[in-house]
Amino acid sequence: MEYLTFEVANFKTSYHAILGRPMLARFMVIPHHTYLVLKMLAPNGVLSIYGDVDTLYKCDTEAVQLAETLEYSAKATAMVAEVQKVDKECLTITEMEPTPTALQPDHRVKKIYLGL
């Protein structure tokens, strides 16, 4: 019998426990990430612990969405900080004469008539 000390993280994950390499080596665990299986020796043979693909997918999707949200939030905060550094006079829009909306020919273009 072995006693283990775990640190509990307060977030959803597809794993019930995260074991580091020293722990895997200590218990001679063989992880197979593709099939979500951990195999290790037990008194009556090989013990196989299976993961759940649906839970894995759901948790990974939530983790990606959370990471994107945090990234957008950090960028928005950085943008607000940069805007506050800019002088207010630089933010005013100067009045300009409106540009013509219709296309005008270039004055350097020459007309050439072809005779028939």
N, C-alpha and C positions, 0 to 999 in steps of 0.2 A: 504494500500500500504506500502511495506517495501523497504528500500534501502539497498543494500548489497555492501560490498566492497570486491572485489576479487583480488587475486594476480595471475598474468598471468605467467605461466611457458612456456618457449619457447622450447617445445618438443611435439612430437606426442603422443597422448594417446587415449585410447578408450573412455574416458570421456570428456565431454565438460566443466565440472566443478567438482571439488572435494570438497564436503561439509563435514565438520567435525561433530562430534557428537553434539556439542552445537547447530549448525545450524539445523541439522536434528530434534533435540528436539524442537527448537524454532518454526519450521514450522510444527511440528508433522508429519514428513515424515517417511514413512515405506519403507525401501529398501528391495528388494528381489533380492539377487545377482545371484541366479540360473537362474532366468528368465530375468535378466537385466531390472528390472522395479522399478521405484520410484512411490509411491502413497502418495498423500497428499490431505487434504481437500481444496476445492475451493468453491467459492460462489455458484456455480451451481451443486455441488456434489463432487465426487472424481476425482481428476486430476491424470492421469497416464502418466508417462514419460518413454518411452521405449528406450532401448539401441539397438545397432546393433551388432549382433554376428560376422558377417564377419569382421567388423572394429575392434572389440575387439580381434579377433584371429590374424589379421594382425599386430596390434600394439603390442600385447604381444609377437609375434614371433620376431619382430624387437627389442623389448626391451631385450629379452633373448640373441639374437645375439650380441647386443651392449655390454651387460654385459660380455659375453664370450670374446669378443674382448678386452675389457678393462682389464679383468683379465689376458689374455695372454700377453698383452702389459706390465702390471705391473710386471709379472713374468720375462719377457725378460729383463726389465730394472734392476730388482734385480739381475739376473744372470750376466749381464754385470758389475754391480757394484762389485759383488763378485769376478769375474775373474780379475778385475783390482787390487784387494787386494792381489792376489796370486803372489809370487815371480816368476819372469820369468824363473829362473833356474829350478824351480819345474815343469815347463810346457814342458821341453825338454824330448824327448823319448830316453831312453838309448838303445844302441845296445845290442841285445841278440842273442845267438845262436839259429838258427831256430829249432823248435821242429819237430820231425819226423811226417810226415803226415800219414804214414801207421801204422796200429795197430801192436804192438809188444807184444808177449806173456810175461807174468811176469816170471822172472827167478826162482821164487819160485814154479812154477807150476810143478807137477810131471806127467810124462806120465805113464799110466797104461794100459797094453795090456791085453785084455781078450782073452783067448784061446777058440777055438771051438772044 
